Each structure stands twice: as structure tokens, then as C-alpha cells.
Amino acid sequence: MTAPGQSHGPLTPDHLQQLTAAKARGKAIRRACTFSRFNAWTLAFFAAISTLILFINLLIGGLTFTAVFITLALAATTVVEFIYGTRLKRFHTGAARAIGWNQAALGIAIALYCAMRIWSLTHGEQLLSDPTVAEAVGADMIDMLSHVAVATYAGIAALVLIYQALVAVYYVRLEPKVAAYKRDTPAWVIDAQQRGVVA
């Protein structure tokens, strides 16, 4: 089949049929691309907030390993999400799988951060560092708040691991669909989509 760009003429009924069929086949991939773009910008937002907090802590002399760790993890996964989200939109082989592993790595990183925070809170770290505030609140209240903080971190870690695992599986299982789309779609349609000529 001659591509429209080669014939320099309008789209024929066969071309329109191929475009319609490709659009239907690529629906799941486009939805995954939209989801990936949303995740990338969400990660970028939290990475920016974490970086801002990191610099504030640096200025006041309260920089911690956990803060650096989660900031770098968010920044790294953000970059990977943007890169491979763009590649997935262009139907690159392996892009969906890479996004899946990136989401898994994000879940592990957040779970490790929560584990480090739990370890700190259960090994002598004071929830309230200001002695005056701590005295005003009272030891019993601080102890209760510490238990609540530990439970919160544990809950976040569990939920994040489950959610990120599901997202990872979603993208890894998308990889065969991308391969099938590239195999069953005319090259001229894929080229037009990659150049943004058609959706």
C-alpha cells in the first residue's frame, strides 16, 4: 500500500480505514501514555517540593540522609518517567517495560524511606526537637504521636508497595500490545503518529 506522503495525494478510503483501525488498536497505548504523563508531572511536583524542603533543611543545618535519599529517588524516577513516557508515545520497544520497572523502583524507594523513618522514630529520634515545645506537649502526648507516626509510615509503605506493584504490572503487560501494534500497523501510519501528523 502506497503511503499518502509518497503519492502526494489525499487520503484514500483504504488509508482512512487503516488510520481508523490503528486508532482502535492503539487505544490502550494512548491511555497508558496519558497515565504516564500524569505520573511524570505528579512526581515532578513532589520532587520539587522535596528539593525545596531539602534546601531549607540545609540552610538551618538539619540535613538528613533520609531527606537526601527520597529527594534523589523522586528526581531520578521523574526523569525516567518523562523519558520513557515519550518513547512509549512513539511506540519504542521496551519503553512500557522500563516504565513498569521505574514504578516498581519508586515503590521500593518510598517503602525504604518509610522504613528509615520508622527506624529513626523507634531508636531515639525525638518527634519534637524543640525542648520547650516538647515539655509543653507532654511526654505522654509525644509518645502517642510517635506511635501514630510509626503506624502512618507503615501504612503508607504498604499501600505504596501494593499500588506501585499494580502499576508496574500494568506497564510490563502493555509491552506485548506495543509490539503487536507495531507489527499490525502500516509503517506510514506509525511514522505519521510519531511525527504528530495524526493521533
ZAVO-430886 format. One line per field, with one value per residue (C-alpha): residue in one letter; z, y, x. Coordinates in nm, 3 decimals, always signed. Layout:
code (A_...)
w (Z_...)
v (Y_...)
u (X_...)
This chain:
code (M_T_A_P_G_Q_S_H_G_P_L_T_P_D_H_L_Q_Q_L_T_A_A_K_A_R_G_K_A_I_R_R_A_C_T_F_S_R_F_N_A_W_T_L_A_F_F_A_A_I_S_T_L_I_L_F_I_N_L_L_I_G_G_L_T_F_T_A_V_F_I_T_L_A_L_A_A_T_T_V_V_E_F_I_Y_G_T_R_L_K_R_F_H_T_G_A_A_R_A_I_G_W_N_Q_A_A_L_G_I_A_I_A_L_Y_C_A_M_R_I_W_S_L_T_H_G_E_Q_L_L_S_D_P_T_V_A_E_A_V_G_A_D_M_I_D_M_L_S_H_V_A_V_A_T_Y_A_G_I_A_A_L_V_L_I_Y_Q_A_L_V_A_V_Y_Y_V_R_L_E_P_K_V_A_A_Y_K_R_D_T_P_A_W_V_I_D_A_Q_Q_R_G_V_V_A)
w (+0.000_-0.102_+0.182_+0.139_+0.162_-0.133_-0.360_-0.272_-0.293_-0.047_+0.181_+0.003_+0.163_+0.230_+0.408_+0.621_+0.708_+0.814_+1.031_+1.195_+1.265_+1.405_+1.631_+1.771_+1.824_+1.989_+2.241_+2.532_+2.445_+2.426_+2.761_+2.910_+2.766_+2.929_+3.260_+3.235_+3.159_+3.462_+3.681_+3.550_+3.631_+3.971_+4.050_+3.928_+4.167_+4.469_+4.365_+4.354_+4.698_+4.840_+4.689_+4.841_+5.184_+5.140_+5.076_+5.371_+5.596_+5.455_+5.545_+5.903_+5.948_+5.964_+5.654_+5.690_+5.482_+5.451_+5.309_+5.050_+4.964_+4.894_+4.700_+4.472_+4.430_+4.328_+4.092_+3.925_+3.876_+3.741_+3.471_+3.376_+3.360_+3.124_+2.900_+2.860_+2.856_+2.546_+2.396_+2.465_+2.277_+1.980_+2.023_+2.113_+2.206_+2.577_+2.682_+2.857_+3.043_+3.151_+3.289_+3.479_+3.641_+3.716_+3.900_+4.094_+4.187_+4.306_+4.530_+4.679_+4.735_+4.918_+5.126_+5.220_+5.316_+5.539_+5.692_+5.769_+5.932_+6.141_+6.248_+6.350_+6.548_+6.730_+6.806_+6.995_+6.746_+6.910_+6.725_+6.862_+6.862_+7.050_+7.426_+7.515_+7.278_+7.388_+7.753_+7.677_+7.485_+7.746_+7.734_+7.708_+7.411_+7.237_+7.291_+7.141_+6.844_+6.785_+6.772_+6.530_+6.311_+6.305_+6.213_+5.944_+5.784_+5.794_+5.632_+5.362_+5.285_+5.250_+5.032_+4.810_+4.755_+4.655_+4.427_+4.259_+4.206_+4.027_+3.812_+3.731_+3.621_+3.412_+3.212_+3.181_+3.044_+2.796_+2.622_+2.407_+2.298_+2.179_+1.985_+1.832_+1.739_+1.558_+1.381_+1.266_+1.182_+0.845_+0.872_+0.723_+0.996_+1.273_+1.108_+1.086_+1.452_+1.564_+1.377_+1.527_+1.193_+1.315_+1.664)
v (+0.000_+0.336_+0.586_+0.923_+1.103_+0.906_+0.958_+1.328_+1.290_+1.294_+1.002_+0.720_+0.516_+0.242_+0.489_+0.616_+0.259_+0.188_+0.501_+0.408_+0.055_+0.182_+0.428_+0.147_-0.084_+0.190_+0.298_+0.111_+0.251_+0.609_+0.566_+0.435_+0.734_+0.973_+0.789_+0.800_+1.174_+1.235_+1.027_+1.213_+1.557_+1.436_+1.302_+1.629_+1.823_+1.611_+1.611_+1.993_+2.012_+1.764_+1.959_+2.283_+2.121_+1.976_+2.320_+2.469_+2.193_+2.255_+2.623_+2.553_+2.273_+1.989_+1.789_+1.415_+1.109_+1.014_+1.356_+1.335_+0.977_+1.043_+1.363_+1.187_+0.893_+1.120_+1.318_+1.007_+0.838_+1.164_+1.186_+0.821_+0.859_+1.156_+0.989_+0.656_+0.807_+1.000_+0.685_+0.489_+0.754_+0.681_+0.304_+0.231_-0.130_-0.171_+0.167_+0.022_-0.231_+0.043_+0.250_-0.055_-0.112_+0.258_+0.247_-0.058_+0.122_+0.422_+0.200_+0.037_+0.377_+0.517_+0.199_+0.223_+0.588_+0.493_+0.210_+0.451_+0.695_+0.416_+0.301_+0.656_+0.708_+0.378_+0.430_+0.753_+1.026_+1.288_+1.374_+1.729_+1.858_+2.180_+2.102_+2.386_+2.260_+1.902_+1.998_+2.191_+1.900_+1.642_+1.306_+1.102_+1.300_+1.279_+0.904_+0.872_+1.091_+0.881_+0.565_+0.734_+0.845_+0.491_+0.344_+0.608_+0.538_+0.163_+0.213_+0.438_+0.186_-0.100_+0.096_+0.236_-0.106_-0.255_+0.037_+0.062_-0.314_-0.297_-0.005_-0.188_-0.498_-0.280_-0.135_-0.458_-0.633_-0.348_-0.431_-0.717_-0.485_-0.228_-0.498_-0.622_-0.268_-0.210_-0.543_-0.496_-0.125_+0.005_+0.178_+0.502_+0.525_+0.478_+0.734_+0.985_+0.926_+0.966_+1.298_+1.413_+1.432_+1.202_+1.095)
u (+0.000_+0.143_+0.166_-0.008_+0.323_+0.457_+0.158_+0.130_-0.248_-0.537_-0.607_-0.781_-1.063_-0.806_-0.581_-0.869_-0.961_-0.604_-0.600_-0.930_-0.812_-0.480_-0.659_-0.875_-0.576_-0.372_-0.635_-0.474_-0.132_-0.258_-0.431_-0.106_+0.082_-0.164_-0.129_+0.250_+0.247_+0.024_+0.256_+0.560_+0.420_+0.297_+0.643_+0.797_+0.575_+0.671_+1.037_+1.030_+0.866_+1.117_+1.406_+1.276_+1.248_+1.597_+1.748_+1.560_+1.694_+2.041_+2.020_+1.912_+2.163_+1.911_+2.006_+1.947_+2.030_+1.663_+1.576_+1.856_+1.761_+1.392_+1.469_+1.717_+1.479_+1.191_+1.411_+1.553_+1.217_+1.072_+1.340_+1.297_+0.918_+0.941_+1.200_+1.027_+0.679_+0.787_+0.937_+0.619_+0.423_+0.650_+0.600_+0.961_+1.027_+1.098_+0.954_+0.649_+0.864_+1.106_+0.818_+0.696_+1.034_+1.061_+0.729_+0.847_+1.168_+0.966_+0.756_+1.064_+1.229_+0.926_+0.895_+1.265_+1.218_+0.925_+1.130_+1.415_+1.175_+1.022_+1.369_+1.464_+1.144_+1.185_+1.556_+1.566_+1.475_+1.259_+0.939_+0.960_+1.317_+1.241_+1.265_+1.029_+0.758_+0.815_+0.775_+0.455_+0.305_+0.395_+0.572_+0.253_+0.126_+0.465_+0.471_+0.123_+0.216_+0.528_+0.318_+0.077_+0.369_+0.513_+0.175_+0.127_+0.464_+0.396_+0.056_+0.199_+0.473_+0.224_-0.018_+0.255_+0.411_+0.076_-0.018_+0.322_+0.332_-0.003_+0.113_+0.437_+0.246_+0.014_+0.303_+0.501_+0.191_+0.148_+0.477_+0.333_+0.050_+0.303_+0.489_+0.162_+0.063_+0.393_+0.359_-0.002_+0.006_+0.133_+0.469_+0.334_+0.069_+0.325_+0.555_+0.270_+0.182_+0.541_+0.563_+0.233_+0.056_-0.224_-0.330)
